[in-house]
């Protein structure tokens, strides 16, 4: 075997060994566990859930900004779970959720809580943005909200 052929063979083998490792590294889920904090920017028609005192209607909805804390207590690969707490104006409510990462480099996510869904994106390792919605019913609130949260120190 000539030296140029041997060099190409070694390079090809090295590339085959490295590529699966590189592909696996790109699919690794970021560690989301911990506390994330921010504010909700929400529009609500009806009352209930996180908005027990809302008097807004579809004709004149309630507009709210509340403190938001997302505590991700567990994660297994791309799947994660925890609780959200909204507080402000003397009210505080907590609700459990489950979620999964998706998309390029696991930077997008979908989360389901007891009555709605979050769709969002991870920007850098310390910031997430998302929008949340749940439809109202005859005895429930309709909610739409977008927020940014940052990892708490």
C-alpha positions in Angstrom: 0.0 0.0 0.0 1.4 3.4 -0.9 1.8 6.2 1.6 -1.0 8.4 0.1 -3.4 5.4 0.0 -2.6 4.5 3.6 -3.1 8.2 4.7 -6.5 8.3 2.9 -7.6 5.0 4.5 -6.6 6.2 8.0 -8.5 9.5 7.4 -11.6 7.6 6.2 -11.6 5.3 9.3 -11.1 8.3 11.6 -14.0 10.1 10.0 -16.3 7.0 10.3 -15.4 6.7 14.0 -15.9 10.4 14.7 -19.2 11.0 12.8 -21.4 8.9 15.0 -19.9 10.6 18.0 -20.6 14.0 16.5 -24.1 13.1 15.5 -24.8 11.8 19.1 -23.4 15.0 20.6 -25.7 17.1 18.4 -28.7 15.1 19.7 -27.8 15.5 23.3 -30.6 17.2 25.3 -29.6 20.3 27.2 -30.0 20.0 31.0 -33.2 22.0 31.9 -33.5 21.0 35.6 -33.8 23.9 38.0 -35.7 27.1 38.5 -36.6 29.5 35.6 -38.1 33.0 36.4 -39.8 35.7 34.4 -43.2 37.4 33.9 -46.3 36.3 32.1 -48.0 38.6 29.6 -51.5 37.3 29.4 -54.9 38.0 28.0 -57.8 36.1 29.7 -61.6 35.8 29.0 -63.4 34.1 31.9 -62.1 33.1 35.3 -60.6 30.0 36.9 -57.3 28.2 37.0 -54.5 30.7 37.4 -57.0 33.6 37.0 -59.5 33.1 39.8 -60.5 36.8 40.2 -60.5 37.7 36.5 -63.7 39.6 35.5 -62.6 39.9 31.8 -64.8 38.7 28.9 -64.3 38.1 25.2 -65.6 41.6 24.7 -63.3 43.2 27.3 -60.6 40.7 28.3 -58.4 40.8 31.4 -54.8 41.8 30.7 -52.3 40.6 33.2 -48.6 40.4 34.1 -47.7 38.1 36.8 -44.5 36.7 38.2 -43.8 33.3 36.7 -41.6 30.5 38.1 -41.0 27.3 36.3 -39.4 24.6 38.4 -38.2 21.6 36.3 -37.7 18.9 38.9 -36.8 16.0 36.6 -35.5 15.1 33.2 -34.8 11.9 31.3 -33.1 12.7 28.0 -35.5 14.9 26.0 -38.5 14.4 28.4 -38.9 16.7 31.5 -41.4 17.6 34.1 -42.2 20.0 37.0 -44.5 22.8 38.2 -45.3 26.3 37.2 -46.3 29.0 39.7 -48.0 32.3 38.8 -48.2 35.0 41.5 -49.3 38.5 41.7 -52.1 40.8 43.1 -52.4 38.6 46.2 -53.0 35.4 44.2 -50.7 32.4 43.6 -51.4 29.2 41.8 -49.3 26.1 41.0 -49.8 23.5 38.3 -47.9 20.5 37.2 -46.6 19.9 33.7 -44.8 17.4 31.4 -42.8 18.3 28.3 -40.5 17.0 25.6 -37.7 18.6 23.6 -37.7 18.5 19.8 -36.2 20.2 16.7 -32.7 20.9 15.6 -30.3 20.3 18.6 -33.3 19.8 20.9 -33.9 23.6 21.2 -37.7 23.5 20.8 -40.2 22.1 23.2 -43.9 21.4 23.8 -45.3 21.2 27.3 -48.8 20.0 28.5 -50.3 21.0 31.8 -53.7 20.2 33.2 -55.6 22.4 30.7 -53.3 23.8 28.0 -50.0 23.7 26.1 -46.8 25.7 25.9 -44.8 25.9 22.6 -41.4 27.3 22.9 -37.7 27.6 22.2 -34.5 27.6 24.1 -32.2 30.5 23.3 -28.7 30.1 24.7 -28.6 27.9 27.7 -30.1 30.3 30.1 -33.2 31.7 28.3 -36.4 30.2 27.1 -39.3 31.9 25.3 -42.7 30.3 24.8 -46.4 30.9 24.3 -49.2 29.2 26.2 -52.8 28.7 25.4 -55.9 26.9 26.5 -59.4 27.2 25.2 -62.2 28.3 27.5 -65.4 26.3 28.0 -68.7 27.4 29.4 -67.2 27.3 32.9 -63.5 28.0 32.3 -61.2 30.8 31.2 -59.7 31.1 27.7 -56.0 32.1 28.0 -53.3 33.2 25.6 -49.9 34.2 27.0 -46.3 34.7 25.8 -43.3 34.9 28.2 -39.5 34.8 28.5 -37.9 33.1 31.5 -34.3 32.9 32.5 -32.5 30.3 34.6 -32.3 31.5 38.2 -28.8 31.7 39.7 
